[in-house]
Amino acid sequence: VPGGAAHQAGLRGLEAGGVPDVILEVNGVPVNSFEELLREVRKRQVGDRITLKVRRGSQVFQVEATLAPFPGR
């Protein structure tokens, strides 16, 4: 989401064009669906820092993000 925590951490979504980044893990916990991602993120509070394992094309890397309120809420 533009302006969201992942966007601010440098992740690329559909709005960037091309293939979006895929989040593979949240703080070492594998996530295989959007619902699993939400479940892990909702265990934390706004302002908490999380580590995401991300795939961008053939590259896999980690990025830290600070959780923020959902833009527009």
Distance bins in CASP14 RR format, pairs under 12 A and 6 or more apart:
PFRMAT RR
TARGET T0000
AUTHOR 0000-0000-0000
RMODE 2
METHOD distances of the structure
MODEL  1
1 7 1 0 0 1 0 0 0 0 0 0 0
1 8 0 0 0 0 0 1 0 0 0 0 0
1 9 0 0 0 0 0 1 0 0 0 0 0
1 11 0 0 0 0 0 1 0 0 0 0 0
1 13 0 0 0 0 1 0 0 0 0 0 0
1 14 0 0 0 0 0 1 0 0 0 0 0
1 15 0 0 0 0 1 0 0 0 0 0 0
1 20 0 0 0 0 0 1 0 0 0 0 0
1 68 0 0 0 0 0 1 0 0 0 0 0
1 69 0 0 0 0 0 1 0 0 0 0 0
1 70 1 0 0 1 0 0 0 0 0 0 0
1 71 1 0 1 0 0 0 0 0 0 0 0
1 72 0 0 0 0 1 0 0 0 0 0 0
1 73 0 0 0 0 0 1 0 0 0 0 0
2 8 0 0 0 0 1 0 0 0 0 0 0
2 10 0 0 0 0 0 1 0 0 0 0 0
2 11 0 0 0 0 0 1 0 0 0 0 0
2 12 0 0 0 0 0 1 0 0 0 0 0
2 13 0 0 0 0 1 0 0 0 0 0 0
2 14 0 0 0 0 0 1 0 0 0 0 0
2 15 1 0 1 0 0 0 0 0 0 0 0
2 16 0 0 0 0 1 0 0 0 0 0 0
2 70 0 0 0 0 0 1 0 0 0 0 0
2 71 1 0 0 1 0 0 0 0 0 0 0
2 72 0 0 0 0 0 1 0 0 0 0 0
3 9 0 0 0 0 0 1 0 0 0 0 0
3 10 0 0 0 0 0 1 0 0 0 0 0
3 11 0 0 0 0 0 1 0 0 0 0 0
3 13 0 0 0 0 0 1 0 0 0 0 0
3 15 0 0 0 0 0 1 0 0 0 0 0
3 65 0 0 0 0 0 1 0 0 0 0 0
3 68 0 0 0 0 1 0 0 0 0 0 0
3 69 0 0 0 0 0 1 0 0 0 0 0
3 70 0 0 0 0 1 0 0 0 0 0 0
3 71 1 0 1 0 0 0 0 0 0 0 0
3 72 0 0 0 0 1 0 0 0 0 0 0
4 10 0 0 0 0 0 1 0 0 0 0 0
4 11 0 0 0 0 1 0 0 0 0 0 0
4 13 0 0 0 0 0 1 0 0 0 0 0
4 15 0 0 0 0 0 1 0 0 0 0 0
4 41 0 0 0 0 0 1 0 0 0 0 0
4 46 0 0 0 0 0 1 0 0 0 0 0
4 65 0 0 0 0 1 0 0 0 0 0 0
4 66 0 0 0 0 0 1 0 0 0 0 0
4 67 0 0 0 0 1 0 0 0 0 0 0
4 68 1 0 1 0 0 0 0 0 0 0 0
4 69 0 0 0 0 1 0 0 0 0 0 0
4 70 1 0 0 1 0 0 0 0 0 0 0
4 71 1 0 1 0 0 0 0 0 0 0 0
4 72 0 0 0 0 1 0 0 0 0 0 0
4 73 0 0 0 0 0 1 0 0 0 0 0
5 11 0 0 0 0 1 0 0 0 0 0 0
5 23 0 0 0 0 0 1 0 0 0 0 0
5 26 0 0 0 0 0 1 0 0 0 0 0
5 37 0 0 0 0 0 1 0 0 0 0 0
5 41 0 0 0 0 1 0 0 0 0 0 0
5 44 0 0 0 0 0 1 0 0 0 0 0
5 46 0 0 0 0 1 0 0 0 0 0 0
5 47 0 0 0 0 1 0 0 0 0 0 0
5 48 0 0 0 0 1 0 0 0 0 0 0
5 49 0 0 0 0 1 0 0 0 0 0 0
5 50 0 0 0 0 1 0 0 0 0 0 0
5 52 0 0 0 0 1 0 0 0 0 0 0
5 63 0 0 0 0 0 1 0 0 0 0 0
5 64 0 0 0 0 0 1 0 0 0 0 0
5 65 1 0 1 0 0 0 0 0 0 0 0
5 66 1 0 0 1 0 0 0 0 0 0 0
5 67 1 0 1 0 0 0 0 0 0 0 0
5 68 1 0 1 0 0 0 0 0 0 0 0
5 69 0 0 0 0 1 0 0 0 0 0 0
5 70 0 0 0 0 1 0 0 0 0 0 0
5 71 0 0 0 0 1 0 0 0 0 0 0
6 12 0 0 0 0 1 0 0 0 0 0 0
6 13 0 0 0 0 1 0 0 0 0 0 0
6 15 0 0 0 0 0 1 0 0 0 0 0
6 16 0 0 0 0 0 1 0 0 0 0 0
6 20 0 0 0 0 0 1 0 0 0 0 0
6 21 1 0 0 1 0 0 0 0 0 0 0
6 22 0 0 0 0 0 1 0 0 0 0 0
6 23 1 0 0 1 0 0 0 0 0 0 0
6 26 0 0 0 0 0 1 0 0 0 0 0
6 37 0 0 0 0 1 0 0 0 0 0 0
6 41 0 0 0 0 1 0 0 0 0 0 0
6 50 0 0 0 0 1 0 0 0 0 0 0
6 52 1 0 0 1 0 0 0 0 0 0 0
6 54 0 0 0 0 1 0 0 0 0 0 0
6 63 0 0 0 0 1 0 0 0 0 0 0
6 64 0 0 0 0 0 1 0 0 0 0 0
6 65 1 0 1 0 0 0 0 0 0 0 0
6 66 0 0 0 0 0 1 0 0 0 0 0
6 67 0 0 0 0 1 0 0 0 0 0 0
6 68 0 0 0 0 1 0 0 0 0 0 0
6 70 0 0 0 0 0 1 0 0 0 0 0
6 71 0 0 0 0 0 1 0 0 0 0 0
7 13 1 0 0 1 0 0 0 0 0 0 0
7 14 0 0 0 0 0 1 0 0 0 0 0
7 15 0 0 0 0 1 0 0 0 0 0 0
7 16 0 0 0 0 1 0 0 0 0 0 0
7 20 0 0 0 0 0 1 0 0 0 0 0
7 21 0 0 0 0 0 1 0 0 0 0 0
7 63 0 0 0 0 0 1 0 0 0 0 0
7 65 0 0 0 0 1 0 0 0 0 0 0
7 66 0 0 0 0 0 1 0 0 0 0 0
7 68 0 0 0 0 1 0 0 0 0 0 0
7 70 0 0 0 0 0 1 0 0 0 0 0
7 71 0 0 0 0 1 0 0 0 0 0 0
8 47 0 0 0 0 0 1 0 0 0 0 0
8 63 0 0 0 0 0 1 0 0 0 0 0
8 64 0 0 0 0 0 1 0 0 0 0 0
8 65 1 0 0 1 0 0 0 0 0 0 0
8 66 1 0 0 1 0 0 0 0 0 0 0
8 67 0 0 0 0 0 1 0 0 0 0 0
8 68 1 0 0 1 0 0 0 0 0 0 0
8 71 0 0 0 0 0 1 0 0 0 0 0
9 21 0 0 0 0 1 0 0 0 0 0 0
9 23 0 0 0 0 0 1 0 0 0 0 0
9 49 0 0 0 0 1 0 0 0 0 0 0
9 50 0 0 0 0 1 0 0 0 0 0 0
9 51 0 0 0 0 0 1 0 0 0 0 0
9 52 1 0 0 1 0 0 0 0 0 0 0
9 54 0 0 0 0 1 0 0 0 0 0 0
9 61 0 0 0 0 0 1 0 0 0 0 0
9 62 0 0 0 0 0 1 0 0 0 0 0
9 63 1 0 1 0 0 0 0 0 0 0 0
9 64 1 0 0 1 0 0 0 0 0 0 0
9 65 1 1 0 0 0 0 0 0 0 0 0
9 66 1 0 0 1 0 0 0 0 0 0 0
9 67 0 0 0 0 0 1 0 0 0 0 0
9 68 0 0 0 0 0 1 0 0 0 0 0
10 16 0 0 0 0 1 0 0 0 0 0 0
10 20 0 0 0 0 0 1 0 0 0 0 0
10 21 0 0 0 0 1 0 0 0 0 0 0
10 52 0 0 0 0 0 1 0 0 0 0 0
10 54 0 0 0 0 1 0 0 0 0 0 0
10 56 0 0 0 0 0 1 0 0 0 0 0
10 61 0 0 0 0 0 1 0 0 0 0 0
10 63 1 0 0 1 0 0 0 0 0 0 0
10 64 0 0 0 0 0 1 0 0 0 0 0
10 65 0 0 0 0 1 0 0 0 0 0 0
11 20 0 0 0 0 1 0 0 0 0 0 0
11 21 1 0 1 0 0 0 0 0 0 0 0
11 22 0 0 0 0 1 0 0 0 0 0 0
11 23 1 0 0 1 0 0 0 0 0 0 0
11 24 0 0 0 0 0 1 0 0 0 0 0
11 37 0 0 0 0 0 1 0 0 0 0 0
11 52 1 0 0 1 0 0 0 0 0 0 0
11 53 0 0 0 0 0 1 0 0 0 0 0
11 54 1 0 0 1 0 0 0 0 0 0 0
11 55 0 0 0 0 0 1 0 0 0 0 0
11 56 0 0 0 0 1 0 0 0 0 0 0
11 61 0 0 0 0 0 1 0 0 0 0 0
11 62 0 0 0 0 0 1 0 0 0 0 0
11 63 1 0 0 1 0 0 0 0 0 0 0
11 64 0 0 0 0 0 1 0 0 0 0 0
11 65 1 0 0 1 0 0 0 0 0 0 0
12 18 0 0 0 0 1 0 0 0 0 0 0
12 19 0 0 0 0 1 0 0 0 0 0 0
12 20 1 0 1 0 0 0 0 0 0 0 0
12 21 1 0 1 0 0 0 0 0 0 0 0
12 22 0 0 0 0 0 1 0 0 0 0 0
12 23 0 0 0 0 0 1 0 0 0 0 0
12 54 0 0 0 0 1 0 0 0 0 0 0
12 55 0 0 0 0 0 1 0 0 0 0 0
12 56 1 0 0 1 0 0 0 0 0 0 0
12 57 0 0 0 0 0 1 0 0 0 0 0
12 59 0 0 0 0 0 1 0 0 0 0 0
12 63 0 0 0 0 0 1 0 0 0 0 0
13 19 0 0 0 0 1 0 0 0 0 0 0
13 20 1 1 0 0 0 0 0 0 0 0 0
13 21 1 0 0 1 0 0 0 0 0 0 0
13 22 0 0 0 0 1 0 0 0 0 0 0
13 23 0 0 0 0 0 1 0 0 0 0 0
13 54 0 0 0 0 0 1 0 0 0 0 0
13 56 0 0 0 0 0 1 0 0 0 0 0
14 20 1 0 1 0 0 0 0 0 0 0 0
14 21 0 0 0 0 0 1 0 0 0 0 0
14 22 0 0 0 0 0 1 0 0 0 0 0
15 21 0 0 0 0 0 1 0 0 0 0 0
16 56 0 0 0 0 0 1 0 0 0 0 0
18 56 0 0 0 0 0 1 0 0 0 0 0
18 57 0 0 0 0 1 0 0 0 0 0 0
19 55 0 0 0 0 1 0 0 0 0 0 0
19 56 1 0 0 1 0 0 0 0 0 0 0
19 57 1 0 0 1 0 0 0 0 0 0 0
19 58 0 0 0 0 0 1 0 0 0 0 0
19 59 0 0 0 0 0 1 0 0 0 0 0
20 54 0 0 0 0 0 1 0 0 0 0 0
20 55 0 0 0 0 0 1 0 0 0 0 0
20 56 0 0 0 0 1 0 0 0 0 0 0
20 57 0 0 0 0 1 0 0 0 0 0 0
21 52 0 0 0 0 1 0 0 0 0 0 0
21 53 0 0 0 0 0 1 0 0 0 0 0
21 54 1 0 1 0 0 0 0 0 0 0 0
21 55 1 0 0 1 0 0 0 0 0 0 0
21 56 1 0 1 0 0 0 0 0 0 0 0
21 57 0 0 0 0 1 0 0 0 0 0 0
21 59 0 0 0 0 1 0 0 0 0 0 0
21 60 0 0 0 0 0 1 0 0 0 0 0
21 61 0 0 0 0 1 0 0 0 0 0 0
21 62 0 0 0 0 0 1 0 0 0 0 0
21 63 0 0 0 0 1 0 0 0 0 0 0
21 65 0 0 0 0 0 1 0 0 0 0 0
22 30 0 0 0 0 0 1 0 0 0 0 0
22 31 0 0 0 0 1 0 0 0 0 0 0
22 32 0 0 0 0 0 1 0 0 0 0 0
22 33 0 0 0 0 0 1 0 0 0 0 0
22 34 0 0 0 0 0 1 0 0 0 0 0
22 37 0 0 0 0 0 1 0 0 0 0 0
22 52 0 0 0 0 0 1 0 0 0 0 0
22 53 0 0 0 0 1 0 0 0 0 0 0
22 54 1 0 0 1 0 0 0 0 0 0 0
22 55 1 0 1 0 0 0 0 0 0 0 0
22 56 1 0 0 1 0 0 0 0 0 0 0
22 57 0 0 0 0 1 0 0 0 0 0 0
22 58 0 0 0 0 0 1 0 0 0 0 0
22 59 0 0 0 0 0 1 0 0 0 0 0
22 60 0 0 0 0 1 0 0 0 0 0 0
22 61 0 0 0 0 0 1 0 0 0 0 0
23 29 0 0 0 0 0 1 0 0 0 0 0
23 30 0 0 0 0 0 1 0 0 0 0 0
23 31 1 0 0 1 0 0 0 0 0 0 0
23 32 0 0 0 0 0 1 0 0 0 0 0
23 33 0 0 0 0 0 1 0 0 0 0 0
23 34 0 0 0 0 1 0 0 0 0 0 0
23 36 0 0 0 0 1 0 0 0 0 0 0
23 37 1 0 1 0 0 0 0 0 0 0 0
23 38 0 0 0 0 0 1 0 0 0 0 0
23 40 0 0 0 0 1 0 0 0 0 0 0
23 41 0 0 0 0 1 0 0 0 0 0 0
23 50 0 0 0 0 0 1 0 0 0 0 0
23 51 0 0 0 0 0 1 0 0 0 0 0
23 52 1 0 1 0 0 0 0 0 0 0 0
23 53 1 0 0 1 0 0 0 0 0 0 0
23 54 1 0 1 0 0 0 0 0 0 0 0
23 55 0 0 0 0 1 0 0 0 0 0 0
23 56 0 0 0 0 0 1 0 0 0 0 0
23 60 0 0 0 0 0 1 0 0 0 0 0
23 61 0 0 0 0 0 1 0 0 0 0 0
23 62 0 0 0 0 0 1 0 0 0 0 0
23 63 0 0 0 0 1 0 0 0 0 0 0
23 65 0 0 0 0 1 0 0 0 0 0 0
24 30 1 0 0 1 0 0 0 0 0 0 0
24 31 1 0 0 1 0 0 0 0 0 0 0
24 32 0 0 0 0 1 0 0 0 0 0 0
24 33 0 0 0 0 0 1 0 0 0 0 0
24 36 0 0 0 0 0 1 0 0 0 0 0
24 37 0 0 0 0 1 0 0 0 0 0 0
24 40 0 0 0 0 0 1 0 0 0 0 0
24 51 0 0 0 0 0 1 0 0 0 0 0
24 52 1 0 0 1 0 0 0 0 0 0 0
24 53 1 0 1 0 0 0 0 0 0 0 0
24 54 1 0 0 1 0 0 0 0 0 0 0
24 55 1 0 1 0 0 0 0 0 0 0 0
24 56 0 0 0 0 0 1 0 0 0 0 0
24 57 0 0 0 0 0 1 0 0 0 0 0
24 59 0 0 0 0 0 1 0 0 0 0 0
24 60 1 0 0 1 0 0 0 0 0 0 0
24 61 0 0 0 0 0 1 0 0 0 0 0
24 62 0 0 0 0 1 0 0 0 0 0 0
24 63 0 0 0 0 0 1 0 0 0 0 0
25 31 1 0 0 1 0 0 0 0 0 0 0
25 32 0 0 0 0 0 1 0 0 0 0 0
25 36 0 0 0 0 0 1 0 0 0 0 0
25 37 0 0 0 0 1 0 0 0 0 0 0
25 40 0 0 0 0 1 0 0 0 0 0 0
25 41 0 0 0 0 0 1 0 0 0 0 0
25 50 0 0 0 0 1 0 0 0 0 0 0
25 51 1 0 0 1 0 0 0 0 0 0 0
25 52 1 0 0 1 0 0 0 0 0 0 0
25 53 1 1 0 0 0 0 0 0 0 0 0
25 54 0 0 0 0 1 0 0 0 0 0 0
25 55 0 0 0 0 0 1 0 0 0 0 0
25 60 0 0 0 0 1 0 0 0 0 0 0
25 61 0 0 0 0 0 1 0 0 0 0 0
25 62 0 0 0 0 1 0 0 0 0 0 0
25 63 0 0 0 0 0 1 0 0 0 0 0
26 32 0 0 0 0 0 1 0 0 0 0 0
26 34 0 0 0 0 0 1 0 0 0 0 0
26 36 0 0 0 0 1 0 0 0 0 0 0
26 37 1 0 0 1 0 0 0 0 0 0 0
26 38 0 0 0 0 1 0 0 0 0 0 0
26 39 0 0 0 0 1 0 0 0 0 0 0
26 40 1 1 0 0 0 0 0 0 0 0 0
26 41 1 0 0 1 0 0 0 0 0 0 0
26 42 0 0 0 0 0 1 0 0 0 0 0
26 43 0 0 0 0 1 0 0 0 0 0 0
26 44 0 0 0 0 1 0 0 0 0 0 0
26 48 0 0 0 0 0 1 0 0 0 0 0
26 49 0 0 0 0 0 1 0 0 0 0 0
26 50 1 0 1 0 0 0 0 0 0 0 0
26 51 1 0 0 1 0 0 0 0 0 0 0
26 52 1 0 0 1 0 0 0 0 0 0 0
26 53 0 0 0 0 1 0 0 0 0 0 0
26 54 0 0 0 0 0 1 0 0 0 0 0
26 62 0 0 0 0 0 1 0 0 0 0 0
26 63 0 0 0 0 0 1 0 0 0 0 0
26 64 0 0 0 0 0 1 0 0 0 0 0
26 65 0 0 0 0 1 0 0 0 0 0 0
26 67 0 0 0 0 0 1 0 0 0 0 0
27 37 0 0 0 0 0 1 0 0 0 0 0
27 40 1 0 0 1 0 0 0 0 0 0 0
27 41 0 0 0 0 1 0 0 0 0 0 0
27 43 0 0 0 0 1 0 0 0 0 0 0
27 44 0 0 0 0 1 0 0 0 0 0 0
27 48 0 0 0 0 1 0 0 0 0 0 0
27 49 0 0 0 0 1 0 0 0 0 0 0
27 50 1 0 1 0 0 0 0 0 0 0 0
27 51 1 0 1 0 0 0 0 0 0 0 0
27 52 0 0 0 0 1 0 0 0 0 0 0
27 53 0 0 0 0 1 0 0 0 0 0 0
27 62 0 0 0 0 0 1 0 0 0 0 0
27 64 0 0 0 0 0 1 0 0 0 0 0
27 65 0 0 0 0 0 1 0 0 0 0 0
27 67 0 0 0 0 0 1 0 0 0 0 0
28 40 0 0 0 0 1 0 0 0 0 0 0
28 50 0 0 0 0 1 0 0 0 0 0 0
28 51 1 0 0 1 0 0 0 0 0 0 0
28 52 0 0 0 0 1 0 0 0 0 0 0
28 53 1 0 0 1 0 0 0 0 0 0 0
28 62 0 0 0 0 1 0 0 0 0 0 0
29 36 0 0 0 0 1 0 0 0 0 0 0
29 37 0 0 0 0 1 0 0 0 0 0 0
29 39 0 0 0 0 1 0 0 0 0 0 0
29 40 1 0 1 0 0 0 0 0 0 0 0
29 41 0 0 0 0 0 1 0 0 0 0 0
29 43 0 0 0 0 1 0 0 0 0 0 0
29 44 0 0 0 0 0 1 0 0 0 0 0
29 50 0 0 0 0 0 1 0 0 0 0 0
29 51 0 0 0 0 0 1 0 0 0 0 0
29 52 0 0 0 0 0 1 0 0 0 0 0
29 53 0 0 0 0 1 0 0 0 0 0 0
30 36 1 0 0 1 0 0 0 0 0 0 0
30 37 0 0 0 0 0 1 0 0 0 0 0
30 39 0 0 0 0 0 1 0 0 0 0 0
30 40 0 0 0 0 1 0 0 0 0 0 0
30 52 0 0 0 0 0 1 0 0 0 0 0
30 53 0 0 0 0 1 0 0 0 0 0 0
31 37 1 0 1 0 0 0 0 0 0 0 0
31 38 0 0 0 0 1 0 0 0 0 0 0
31 39 0 0 0 0 1 0 0 0 0 0 0
31 40 1 0 0 1 0 0 0 0 0 0 0
31 41 0 0 0 0 1 0 0 0 0 0 0
31 43 0 0 0 0 0 1 0 0 0 0 0
31 50 0 0 0 0 0 1 0 0 0 0 0
31 52 0 0 0 0 1 0 0 0 0 0 0
31 53 0 0 0 0 1 0 0 0 0 0 0
31 54 0 0 0 0 0 1 0 0 0 0 0
31 55 0 0 0 0 0 1 0 0 0 0 0
32 39 0 0 0 0 0 1 0 0 0 0 0
32 40 0 0 0 0 0 1 0 0 0 0 0
33 39 0 0 0 0 1 0 0 0 0 0 0
33 40 0 0 0 0 0 1 0 0 0 0 0
34 40 0 0 0 0 0 1 0 0 0 0 0
34 41 0 0 0 0 0 1 0 0 0 0 0
35 41 0 0 0 0 0 1 0 0 0 0 0
35 42 0 0 0 0 0 1 0 0 0 0 0
36 42 0 0 0 0 0 1 0 0 0 0 0
36 43 0 0 0 0 0 1 0 0 0 0 0
37 43 0 0 0 0 0 1 0 0 0 0 0
37 50 0 0 0 0 0 1 0 0 0 0 0
37 52 0 0 0 0 1 0 0 0 0 0 0
37 53 0 0 0 0 0 1 0 0 0 0 0
37 54 0 0 0 0 0 1 0 0 0 0 0
37 65 0 0 0 0 0 1 0 0 0 0 0
38 44 0 0 0 0 0 1 0 0 0 0 0
38 67 0 0 0 0 0 1 0 0 0 0 0
38 70 0 0 0 0 0 1 0 0 0 0 0
40 48 0 0 0 0 0 1 0 0 0 0 0
40 50 0 0 0 0 1 0 0 0 0 0 0
40 51 0 0 0 0 0 1 0 0 0 0 0
40 52 0 0 0 0 1 0 0 0 0 0 0
40 53 0 0 0 0 0 1 0 0 0 0 0
40 67 0 0 0 0 0 1 0 0 0 0 0
41 47 0 0 0 0 0 1 0 0 0 0 0
41 48 0 0 0 0 1 0 0 0 0 0 0
41 50 1 0 0 1 0 0 0 0 0 0 0
41 52 0 0 0 0 1 0 0 0 0 0 0
41 65 0 0 0 0 1 0 0 0 0 0 0
41 66 0 0 0 0 0 1 0 0 0 0 0
41 67 1 0 0 1 0 0 0 0 0 0 0
41 68 0 0 0 0 0 1 0 0 0 0 0
41 70 0 0 0 0 0 1 0 0 0 0 0
42 48 0 0 0 0 0 1 0 0 0 0 0
42 50 0 0 0 0 0 1 0 0 0 0 0
42 67 0 0 0 0 1 0 0 0 0 0 0
42 70 0 0 0 0 0 1 0 0 0 0 0
43 50 0 0 0 0 1 0 0 0 0 0 0
43 67 0 0 0 0 0 1 0 0 0 0 0
44 50 1 0 0 1 0 0 0 0 0 0 0
44 51 0 0 0 0 0 1 0 0 0 0 0
44 65 0 0 0 0 0 1 0 0 0 0 0
44 66 0 0 0 0 0 1 0 0 0 0 0
44 67 1 0 1 0 0 0 0 0 0 0 0
44 68 0 0 0 0 0 1 0 0 0 0 0
45 66 0 0 0 0 0 1 0 0 0 0 0
45 67 1 0 0 1 0 0 0 0 0 0 0
45 68 0 0 0 0 0 1 0 0 0 0 0
45 69 0 0 0 0 0 1 0 0 0 0 0
46 65 0 0 0 0 0 1 0 0 0 0 0
46 66 0 0 0 0 1 0 0 0 0 0 0
46 67 1 0 1 0 0 0 0 0 0 0 0
46 68 1 0 0 1 0 0 0 0 0 0 0
46 69 1 0 1 0 0 0 0 0 0 0 0
46 70 0 0 0 0 1 0 0 0 0 0 0
46 73 0 0 0 0 0 1 0 0 0 0 0
47 64 0 0 0 0 0 1 0 0 0 0 0
47 65 0 0 0 0 1 0 0 0 0 0 0
47 66 1 0 1 0 0 0 0 0 0 0 0
47 67 1 0 1 0 0 0 0 0 0 0 0
47 68 1 0 0 1 0 0 0 0 0 0 0
47 69 0 0 0 0 1 0 0 0 0 0 0
48 64 0 0 0 0 0 1 0 0 0 0 0
48 65 0 0 0 0 1 0 0 0 0 0 0
48 66 1 0 0 1 0 0 0 0 0 0 0
48 67 1 0 1 0 0 0 0 0 0 0 0
48 68 0 0 0 0 0 1 0 0 0 0 0
49 63 0 0 0 0 0 1 0 0 0 0 0
49 64 1 0 1 0 0 0 0 0 0 0 0
49 65 1 0 0 1 0 0 0 0 0 0 0
49 66 1 0 1 0 0 0 0 0 0 0 0
49 67 1 0 0 1 0 0 0 0 0 0 0
49 68 0 0 0 0 0 1 0 0 0 0 0
50 62 0 0 0 0 0 1 0 0 0 0 0
50 63 0 0 0 0 1 0 0 0 0 0 0
50 64 1 0 0 1 0 0 0 0 0 0 0
50 65 1 0 1 0 0 0 0 0 0 0 0
50 66 0 0 0 0 1 0 0 0 0 0 0
50 67 1 0 0 1 0 0 0 0 0 0 0
50 68 0 0 0 0 0 1 0 0 0 0 0
51 61 0 0 0 0 0 1 0 0 0 0 0
51 62 1 0 1 0 0 0 0 0 0 0 0
51 63 1 0 0 1 0 0 0 0 0 0 0
51 64 1 0 1 0 0 0 0 0 0 0 0
51 65 0 0 0 0 1 0 0 0 0 0 0
51 66 0 0 0 0 0 1 0 0 0 0 0
51 67 0 0 0 0 0 1 0 0 0 0 0
52 60 0 0 0 0 0 1 0 0 0 0 0
52 61 0 0 0 0 1 0 0 0 0 0 0
52 62 1 0 0 1 0 0 0 0 0 0 0
52 63 1 0 1 0 0 0 0 0 0 0 0
52 64 1 0 0 1 0 0 0 0 0 0 0
52 65 1 0 0 1 0 0 0 0 0 0 0
52 66 0 0 0 0 0 1 0 0 0 0 0
52 67 0 0 0 0 0 1 0 0 0 0 0
53 59 0 0 0 0 0 1 0 0 0 0 0
53 60 1 0 0 1 0 0 0 0 0 0 0
53 61 1 0 0 1 0 0 0 0 0 0 0
53 62 1 0 1 0 0 0 0 0 0 0 0
53 63 0 0 0 0 1 0 0 0 0 0 0
53 64 0 0 0 0 0 1 0 0 0 0 0
53 65 0 0 0 0 0 1 0 0 0 0 0
54 60 1 0 0 1 0 0 0 0 0 0 0
54 61 1 0 1 0 0 0 0 0 0 0 0
54 62 1 0 0 1 0 0 0 0 0 0 0
54 63 1 0 1 0 0 0 0 0 0 0 0
54 64 0 0 0 0 0 1 0 0 0 0 0
54 65 0 0 0 0 1 0 0 0 0 0 0
55 61 0 0 0 0 1 0 0 0 0 0 0
55 62 0 0 0 0 0 1 0 0 0 0 0
55 63 0 0 0 0 0 1 0 0 0 0 0
56 62 0 0 0 0 0 1 0 0 0 0 0
56 63 0 0 0 0 1 0 0 0 0 0 0
END
